[in-house]
Amino acid sequence: MIGVEKGCGRCDNDKNCHECSTDRCNTVELIQTHHLSCYTTQEQSHYDFCLADYGCIIKKIGPKEWQFGCGICTGSEPCYQCNTKKCNKREAYLFCNEREENGKERISAGCRMGLCYISVDITKAGGDMATALKKYTKQGCGDCPSYTIPCCTCDTKQCNTEKFYKEKHYCLDTSGIVQECISEHKGFCYYAVINDNKGIE
């Protein structure tokens, strides 16, 4: 949090200092007029004033963790920066690709759900992946709409792409639900016959 100092006198060319010349004019409203304020929590319950040259940022620091506040996005880490008052809202950072079956992909205006999804119905396409991606793909904001169709979620800007989907691997579980497999399975699914009957002796 940025500290505040107030008093009598001039600023001496400090760009984080602002002058006024009426009685008791150096109030918080003076800072609000001259300094950018940014949210410091995802819930938008707290905010802080930024030093000059800083913007409002949302930076991803974990699988489902974000840091909110003043700063500058640098490097290749997932980070969103904006430069207007309290602009670093979670939904401003998360834009999802949207598409209905057989429709055109477009970018959503912002997602309050915290997740994007892409769902590809290979069964409708007769097992042909290229046809399924072209005609039977749904994309949007939120969790997967169905667990009987291969689907995956992500939580970064415009992450729910065909490329993202193709990097995943899916298998059916015993109850017929489609599950996303971890990399240790190396692209394999299995089907095992289990029978306690020893057979005819």
C-alpha positions in Angstrom: 0.0 0.0 0.0 1.2 3.5 -0.9 1.8 5.8 2.1 0.5 9.4 2.0 2.2 12.5 3.3 0.5 15.9 3.6 1.7 19.3 4.6 2.6 22.9 3.7 4.9 23.8 0.9 5.9 23.0 -2.7 6.4 19.6 -4.4 10.0 20.2 -5.8 9.2 18.5 -9.1 8.2 15.1 -7.6 5.7 13.6 -10.1 4.0 11.7 -7.2 3.3 15.0 -5.5 0.6 17.5 -6.4 0.1 21.1 -5.3 -3.0 23.2 -4.6 -3.4 26.7 -3.3 -6.6 27.0 -1.4 -7.2 26.5 2.3 -7.2 22.8 3.4 -7.2 21.7 -0.3 -4.7 18.8 0.2 -7.4 16.2 0.7 -7.8 12.7 -0.6 -9.9 14.2 -3.5 -6.7 15.8 -4.8 -5.0 12.4 -5.0 -8.1 10.9 -6.6 -7.9 13.6 -9.3 -4.3 13.1 -10.2 -3.4 9.5 -9.4 -4.7 6.2 -10.9 -6.6 4.0 -8.5 -6.6 0.2 -9.0 -8.4 -2.7 -7.3 -6.2 -4.8 -5.0 -8.6 -7.8 -4.7 -10.7 -9.9 -7.1 -13.8 -9.0 -5.1 -13.2 -5.3 -5.9 -13.6 -4.5 -2.2 -10.3 -2.6 -1.8 -8.3 -0.3 -4.0 -5.0 1.6 -3.8 -3.5 4.6 -5.5 -0.6 4.0 -7.9 2.7 5.8 -8.3 3.2 7.7 -11.5 3.9 5.6 -14.6 2.2 2.5 -13.1 -1.0 1.0 -14.5 -3.6 -1.3 -13.0 -2.7 -5.0 -13.5 -4.1 -8.5 -13.0 -1.2 -11.0 -13.0 -1.7 -14.8 -12.9 0.5 -16.3 -10.1 -1.0 -19.8 -9.7 -3.4 -22.2 -11.4 -6.4 -20.3 -10.0 -4.7 -17.4 -8.3 -4.4 -13.8 -9.5 -2.6 -10.7 -8.1 -4.4 -7.4 -8.4 -3.0 -3.9 -7.9 -0.6 -1.3 -9.4 2.3 -2.3 -11.6 3.6 -2.9 -15.1 3.2 -6.2 -17.0 6.6 -7.5 -18.1 7.9 -10.7 -19.5 5.8 -13.6 -20.8 3.7 -14.3 -17.7 -0.1 -14.1 -18.1 -0.8 -10.5 -17.2 -3.4 -7.8 -18.1 -2.6 -4.1 -17.8 -5.0 -1.1 -18.2 -4.6 2.6 -17.4 -8.0 3.9 -16.4 -9.5 4.2 -12.9 -10.3 0.8 -11.3 -10.1 -0.9 -14.7 -8.5 -4.2 -13.4 -11.7 -6.2 -12.9 -11.5 -9.9 -13.3 -14.0 -10.0 -16.2 -11.9 -7.4 -18.1 -8.9 -9.8 -18.0 -10.8 -12.9 -19.0 -12.1 -12.9 -22.6 -13.3 -16.2 -24.0 -13.8 -17.3 -27.5 -17.5 -18.0 -28.2 -19.1 -20.2 -30.8 -22.2 -22.3 -31.2 -22.3 -25.5 -33.3 -21.6 -24.7 -37.0 -21.1 -21.1 -36.1 -18.3 -18.5 -36.4 -15.8 -18.0 -33.6 -15.9 -14.5 -31.9 -14.5 -13.0 -28.8 -16.8 -12.4 -25.8 -17.1 -9.1 -24.1 -15.7 -10.4 -20.8 -16.3 -13.4 -18.6 -17.4 -13.2 -15.0 -17.4 -17.0 -14.5 -13.6 -17.3 -14.2 -13.4 -20.1 -16.8 -13.6 -20.6 -20.6 -14.5 -23.9 -22.2 -14.3 -25.7 -25.5 -16.5 -28.7 -26.3 -16.1 -30.9 -29.4 -18.8 -33.5 -30.2 -16.9 -36.2 -32.1 -19.9 -38.6 -32.0 -22.1 -36.3 -34.0 -19.2 -36.1 -36.6 -19.1 -39.9 -36.9 -15.6 -40.0 -35.2 -14.1 -37.5 -37.7 -12.1 -34.9 -35.7 -11.8 -32.4 -38.6 -15.6 -32.4 -39.1 -16.2 -32.2 -35.4 -14.0 -29.2 -35.0 -15.7 -27.4 -37.9 -19.3 -28.2 -37.3 -19.8 -29.6 -33.8 -17.7 -27.3 -31.6 -19.0 -25.1 -28.8 -16.9 -22.4 -27.0 -17.9 -20.0 -24.3 -17.6 -18.6 -20.8 -18.0 -20.9 -17.8 -17.7 -24.6 -17.1 -18.3 -27.4 -19.6 -22.0 -27.6 -20.6 -21.9 -31.5 -20.7 -19.7 -34.2 -19.3 -20.7 -36.8 -21.9 -18.9 -34.8 -24.7 -15.1 -34.2 -24.7 -14.6 -30.7 -23.2 -11.9 -28.8 -21.4 -11.6 -25.5 -19.5 -9.0 -22.9 -19.0 -8.6 -19.6 -17.2 -6.5 -17.2 -19.3 -7.4 -14.7 -22.0 -8.8 -16.4 -25.2 -7.4 -19.7 -24.1 -10.3 -22.0 -25.3 -8.9 -22.5 -28.8 -8.9 -25.6 -31.1 -5.1 -25.8 -30.6 -5.7 -26.0 -26.8 -8.3 -28.7 -27.3 -6.0 -30.8 -29.5 -3.3 -30.8 -26.9 -5.6 -32.7 -24.5 -6.5 -36.4 -24.4 -9.9 -37.9 -23.5 -11.2 -41.3 -22.4 -14.6 -42.6 -21.3 -14.9 -43.7 -17.6 -16.9 -46.7 -16.4 -20.1 -44.5 -16.1 -19.8 -43.2 -19.6 -18.5 -39.7 -18.6 -15.8 -38.2 -20.8 -12.7 -37.4 -18.7 -9.6 -35.5 -19.6 -6.5 -37.6 -19.1 -3.3 -36.5 -17.5 0.0 -36.5 -19.5 1.3 -39.5 -17.6 -1.2 -41.7 -19.5 0.6 -40.8 -22.7 -2.5 -40.7 -25.0 -3.8 -44.2 -24.1 -7.3 -45.3 -23.0 -8.2 -48.8 -21.8 -11.2 -51.1 -21.6 -10.9 -54.0 -19.2 -13.2 -57.0 -18.8 -13.6 -57.9 -15.1 -15.4 -61.2 -14.3 -15.3 -62.9 -10.9 -16.8 -66.1 -12.4 -14.0 -68.7 -12.8 -15.8 -70.3 -15.7 -16.9 -73.9 -16.3 -14.7 -76.5 -14.6 
